[in-house]
Amino acid sequence: MHRTTRRVLAPALALAGLAAVLVTTGSASGEASDALSFEVPGLDRPVDITVDTWGVSHIQAENSDDLFYAQGFTAARDRLFQIDTWRRDGLGELSEVLGPEYVEQDTASRLFLYRGDMEDEWASYPPETRAIATQYAAGINAYIDWLADNPDSMPEEFRQLGYEPAHWDPEDVVRIRAHALGDNLPSELTRAQLTCEGGIESARFFRALEPAHTPRVPEGLDPCDIPADVLDTFNLATAGVTFQDGEARRTDPADEVPSGAGGSNVWALAPERTESGRPILASDPHRVNTGVPANRYLIHLTAPGIDVIGAGEPWNPGVSFGHNGHIAFGLTNMPIDQNDLYVYELDPEDPTRYRYGDGWESFETAREEIPVAGATPAEATLRFTRHGPVIRTDEENNRAYAVRSAWTEPGTSPYLGSIAFQRAENFEEFTEGLEGWKTPGSHLAYADAEGDIGWVPVGLVPRRTGEGYDGLLPVPGDGRYEWDGFHSQDEMPHSLNPEQGYFASANEYNFPEGHPVTPTYEWQQPFRKDRLDEVLSVAENATLEDSLDLQTDQKSLYATRLLPYLEELTSEDPTTRQALDVLRDHDGVADEDSGAAALFEVWTMTTLRAAWLGALVPESADNPGFYAVPDVTVMLDSFADPEEWFGPGGAGIRDALLLDTLAPAFQTVADALGPDPADWRWGDLHTHTFTHPLGDTFGPIPRGGSFQTLQVSFYHPVTFQQMAGQVFRMAVDVGDWDASRAINAPGQSGDPGSPHYGDLHELWAGNGTFPLVYTSEAVERHAGTRLVLRPADD
């Protein structure tokens, strides 16, 4: 077992924040006499909630309205500070409680709220969504009202920061977009900067494009017209909220995980590949937020017509990863290019107008009053073009910049599309339910108790019109480059019972060759998917434990493809020779106990790639966009064909790059871990700490894995601290539901006074899981706390 250290948030938290007090005892709807009982308005019938050994709440209601009311109540009980912060951040209401430092962030967030007709918005979701959101918000509000009558149970974060949680409107569930706007805009900016500095040819060193594609500069665009800070407002709108020393502060961009550090793994094995003769579905999304609490929340929802268990986002009703006793479902991100940066020429005589077609159009404006704690309200004027919110203006140079995003269309609140398939019993019903899924772009994996497995990619894919308009660079906003709606779900590929006996996705390019729809050209690197294929293509008699082990697999196919270039190299430099000796013994596994893995990761992250860029694109090698999430596939391509990439004598240039970068990397590791490579451990450099926004921590925890392994770890390029990766994992034994396993670290609760606040972090650190119990008998065997919600007028 990994030994970790917990640093406590504040002395008061040892006693405060208890999630509930015993309001009444007794029996209602069959609850045990020691159940915590809450009398709340708005319920029709009593609701029973059993919290199991691992903190998962199993909710049993007599109707759908009460079920989602109880889900909102339970989410608030476990995660109130988290969901309140999410709501305030998304609505642009941080300044109201945190002060004037947040006015700029609130203004940015308000730019990306859904601002269309709410009837159109509700009509764009499954029919029951409005009622579900209404009940979910009512449940949250009921817990907030209960806290008003029981102030000793108010979460300590609110006491420490000096404000109270806000009530929710049903619209709050769907209007917020800024938390999930996609991340391809930084790629557009970096590619424009590289094109400005070295021509469009230099941009090929940035990202491998799939399908093979050569971008070109859109007519009318000067790439040098794009200021380096053009995305500051967008980045602020999509940033989180951080706190320091018990006080709020704006997110430091240096602390943010850069574009591309997402992704997930998912697979479904057909019965012919498993020992049990039943399908297996495994899913592990990778999240940027790996703090306290996690962004995923496990829940079990039972009422007539629905019996679904799994994980979702705590601010959303329903679940997105899980099963319902008939089908199992998981997903990975499909990085659809759903955002574009538009560049406008301003009217030099009237900067409130921008060129469109042969004339000028006026900006639409919205004037907002932003409440500010301790100060007078701030006035903000939001501006919009026909394409979307304006994020920067430069009147001196007569330029404005706006974002067009699929996420501001009706019905694009992330993950709410899952509501429609939670009652599905077969693949046809599942795919019908996905017709309303618009965001985020996702690969949905499917398996059912009848033995079927499948894949359905979903999400809005813009139809771009205009000469050479591919979404890879900013475009003029004068009408030459437009979206003509979106591709329909019928135009997307899908698969049912593939011949190879499995489906797997790791965010790689997986559309059929020649398919007419191209969601994006910027997919994740292929190494994780290649590793899945390497294992799953030969799987026989596979067990659930095999899938759990594969989720934490640390084999780097990047390492196994790069290391052979070192085999024949020699050096007279003793440090370089030492480095060669260490790396020649590397098996490509980024194990936390491996010294060779430590050297490999430091070498490839800090010295090799920089030298490679310096050799090929010296005018652009310092561009930070290159280092966000290194796309090393391009580098490997150049090493495989050095004459094409480096010119005459290319192999010698390549070998010199490899050798010359080893000694400084070796010295970096030696400075950190000591001079003897036998004492090195990757986990001594590469750790993860779960951190509460106000400072409570679990860690540091030594970690294995890397950018390119299935146990993925996106880490800081200087400190090597993990910044994103696996926190929630799930593996479902389809048909033997109680045998399914999951983990959600550091714990289900965000309340430091709860026994489920950090009880799972050591299990996670050892790559362990717990039973995702489903049947009433299994839930009863592992029952912990019991609650009952009773109608207040009973």
Secondary structure, 3 states (H helix, E strand, C coil): CCCCCEECCCHHHHCCCCCCCCCECCCCCCCCCCCEEEEECCCCCCEEEEEECCCCEEEECCCHHHHHHHHHHHHHHHHHHHHHHHHHHHHCCCHHHHCHHHHHHHHHHHHCCCCCCHHHHHHCCCCCHHHHHHHHHHHHHHHHHHHHHCHHHCCHHHHHHCCCCCCCCHHHHHHCCHHHCCCCHHHHHHHHHHHHHHCHHHHHHCCCCCCCCCCCCCCCCCHHHCCCCCCHHHHHHHCCEEEECCEEEECCHHHCCCCCCCCEEEEEECHHHECCCCCEEEEEEEECCCCCCCCCEEEEEEECCEEEEEEECCCCCCCCEEECCCEEEEEEECCCCCEEEEEEEEECCEEEEEEECCEEEECEEEEEEECCCCCCCEEEEEEECCCCEEEEEEHHHCEEEEEEEHHHCCCCCCCHHHHHHCCCCCHHHHHHHHHHCCCCCEEEEEEECCCCEEEEEECCCEEEECCCCCCCCCEECCCCCEEEEECCHHHCCCEECCCCCEEEECCCCCCCCCCCCCCCCCCCCCHHHHHHHHHHCCCCCECHHHHHHHHCCCECHHHHHHHHHHCCCCCCCHHHHHHHHHHHCCCCECCCCCHHHHHHHHHHHHHHHHHHHHHHCCCCCCCHHHHCCCCHHHHHHHHHCHHHHHCCCHHHHHHHHHHHCHHHHHHHHHHHHCCCHHHCCHHHHCEEEEECCCCCEEEEEECCCECCCCCEEEECCCCCCEEEEECEEEEEECCCHHHCEEEECCCCCCCCCCCCCCCCHHHHHCCCCEECCCCHHHHHHCEEEEEEEEECCC
